[in-house]
Each structure stands twice: as structure tokens, then as C-alpha cells.
Amino acid sequence: MGSRFAFRWLTGLLMVAMIAAAGVYTYNLGVAHGIAESGRVIGAPGTGIPVVVWPRPWGFGFGFFPFFPFLFILFWFVVARGLFWRGPWRGRMHGCGGAELDEWHRRAHAQPNPPPAPGSPA
């Protein structure tokens, strides 16, 4: 395992810390914006327009609400797996062994036979 394991672990920990820091920062930006806007809303005169609420029979959010956070997290796990846990087969094709692949490569780059000259037997 050695230093590669420690490097991967520390890189993952750094990524999680950066994501958490970005989340805290954006949350604080939203709170500051909300506080700034709340002062303006309180000072605004009442308009007297009624609020119309359109109830939706499927609840809140969009159609696949319960699955979206799960799919989002699953997507990032797949990305992280592709980046960090590829395994020993990195860069190799499965099913095409060395000899078969070398033969195919030789045939792919071989010079084609020249076309027969006109008037010569084919």
C-alpha cells in the first residue's frame, strides 16, 4: 500500500474539505444576501395583491425528487472510482490478448496490395 495509498487518501480528504468549504462559503453568501434583502422588504409598502398558491398533487419539487440526490451522489462516486480506483488493468483492453492484438495491429498497418495493371490477368 505504501505512499500511494496515503496520497490517494489525503487527496480525497482534501477534495472533501474543499467541497465543504465551498458549501459553507455559499451558505454564508446566501444568509448575507437574505439579511440584506429582508431590510428592503420590510420597508416596502404593502401592495394589497393576494398571493395565489397553486397546489400540486405530486407534492413539492420535480417528478423524480427522491432519486435526484441519490443519483447526484452516485455520479460523483463513479467519477471518483474512475479517477482513483482503476486497478491493474489501466490502459489495457480486455479480451484482446497480446498476440491477437499484435497480429491485428500488423494487419491494420500493412500495405495493401497494389491494384492489377490494366490488361494483365487478375
Secondary structure, DSSP 8 states (H G I E B T S, - for coil): -HHHHHHHHHHHHHHHHHHHHHHHHHHHHHHHHHHHHHHHHHHS------------TT-SS-TTGGGHHHHHHHHHHHHHHHHH---TTTT--TT--HHHHHHHHHHHHS-------TTS--
